[in-house]
């Protein structure tokens, strides 16, 4: 599996002190909490990892090339997510 980081993801990781090892561990060991199979050109996923503090990673998966394309990374906002960070709070 090859990890490809989009420029946006790299910028956000730098701004938020998120490291590649955290991103890759979250994708490998985290829980997929949202799936967007109809997204183009590849299906998108939102995964939650708990590496000391909750971390969300949005990534696309190119099955043909066995690539994981990192779109963005962030620490979920307590005001926008449920206590377990798995569901969005609707306002």
N, C-alpha and C positions, 0 to 999 in steps of 0.2 A: 504494500500500500504506500502510495506516494502522497505526501502532503504538499499542497500548493497554497501559498498565502497571497491573497489579493492585496493590492496596495492599501485599500481601505482598512483591511484587517490589521495589517502591519502598523498603520498609523494609530489605530485604536489600542492595539497591544502596547505600543510605546507610551501613549498618553495615560494608560490605566495600569501600567506595571504588570502586564500579563506576559508570561514567558511561553515559548514554544513547547516546552516540556509539559506545562499545565494544559495547554490547548490539546496536545496530542494525547495526554493521559485522560483528559475529559472525554474526548471522542472515543477512545478505546474502552474506557471503563464507566463512563457516565450513563445516564438514562435519557433516551430520546423522549422528549415531552411534547413535541409538535412535529408533524410530518406534512410536507407539501409535495405530493407525488406528481402533481400536474404542472409544477413549475418548470420553466424552460431555460436553458437547454437541458438541465439536469434536475432531478428531485432535490428539494431542500429539506434540511432537518434542523431542529433546535434541540440541543442536548444540554442537560444539566449535570454539572460535576460539583462535588463537595470536597474540594482540596483545601480544607481549613476554613474557607468561606465559599459560598455558592458562586458558581461561574456558569454563564451561558455562552455557548458557541453556536453560531449559525454556519452551517456548511452545506455544500452541494456534493453529491456523489456521482462520479462518472464511472459507472460499472465497467464499461468496455475497456478503459485504460487503467482501472483499479486506482483511481485518483480521488482524493478528498480535497475539495477546494474550500478553503476557509474564507468566509464572507465577512464576518465580524465577530467580535468577542466583547463581553461586558459583564460586569457584576450587576445582577438584577436589583432593581430599586424595590425596597420593602413596601413602598406605597403603591406599586403597580403589580405586585405578584403576591400570591398566597403565602402563608407562613412557610410552606415547604418549597416555595419557588417553582412550582410545577404548573400553576394555573394563573392566568392573567386576572387581575381584579377589574371588573367592569364598573364603570362609573356613569 
